[in-house]
Amino acid sequence: MLAIPGSIFSRRSEGCHALIRDGAALVRTPADVLGELGVLVGQVVRSGDEGPLPDGQKRLVEAMRDAPRTIDELAGLTGLSHAVLAAALTELEIAGRVRTEGATFLAVST
């Protein structure tokens, strides 16, 4: 369990402070979350580089090869919903196959 502390002067922070008191891990930075998940800070996660991509992810990567695309453009090009795109883009970014540039996504050459 993780908890982000709040102001000691706010009643809204009582719940997260109780969680921390009861043993939840204190979250101060994204590195704290990654550490709880077993990812070393600075470690490159490339779980998707070893093999071929599933068809949906392959279509998505192909749609981003020539130019950065917004999520709306990707939805139009692939026919995938925004929810499916968000999940797939997150997986591809973690795998090192996609990078973000502002509000756009671009396939990374591997």
N, C-alpha and C positions, 0 to 999 in steps of 0.2 A: 504494500500500500504506500502511496506517495501523497504528500500534502505540501501545499505552498502556504507559508505563513502570511498572515495579514497584520494589520496594525494592532498593537496591543490596546489601543484606545477604542477600537470598534467592536460592537457586539456581533457584527457579521463575521468576525474572525474567530469566534469562540469554537466553532466546529472544527476548523482546520487545526487550531491550536490543541484541541482535545485529541485529534488523531495523532498529532506529533507526540504529545505526552504519552499516548498509548502505544507508541512504537512505530508509527508510520515514518517512512524516510522523508527527511526534509529536502525540499526541492528549492534550490536557489538559482540554478542555471540549467540550460538544456543538457549540459554534461552530466548533471545529477540524474536526470531521467535515463540517459543513455547508459550510465553506469549501472543503474538498477536493472536495466534490460540486458546487461552483460556485454555491451559494446564499449570497447575502450575508446577514450577520447583520442582523436587523431587517427584511429584505425579506419582504413578504407574498406567498406563493405561492398563486395562485388559478387554477390551470390548469383546474379543472373548472367554473368559473362561466360559460364562454362558450357552452356548448351544453347540450342535454338529456342527462340521465343514462342510462346503460345500464339495462335493465329491472331487473336484480338490485339495483343501487344505488338505483334509484327506489323499489322496494319497501322497501328498508331505510330510506331517508329518511322515507318515509310512516309507517313503524312508529314513528318517533321524533318525529313532529310534535307530538303532544299531551302527551307526558311523557318525561322521561329514562328510558332503558331499560338494563338490564344486558345483557351479551352473551348470557346464558342466556335472558332474555326475548326478545331479538331472534332467537335461534335458534328458539325456539318459534313466534314470530309469522311468521317468513319461511321456515322450513324449510331455511335455509342452515346449513352446518356451521360450527363455530367457526373453523376455518382460513380458510374463505372469508370469514366475517364479519370476522376480524382484518385480512385484506388489504383488504377493501372499506372498512372503517372508517378504516384508515390513509390510504387514497387520498382518502376524503371529508374527513378532517380536514386533510390537506395542502391540499386544494382549498378549504378554508374553508366547507364545507357542513355539517360536524358539529363539535361541540366536546365535550370530556369534562368531566364533573362528578363527581369522585371515581371510582367504579367504574361510572358510567353514561355514556351517550352521548345527546346531544340534537341534533336537526337545527337548523341555523341558518337563519333567514329571510333570503332573498336578494332 
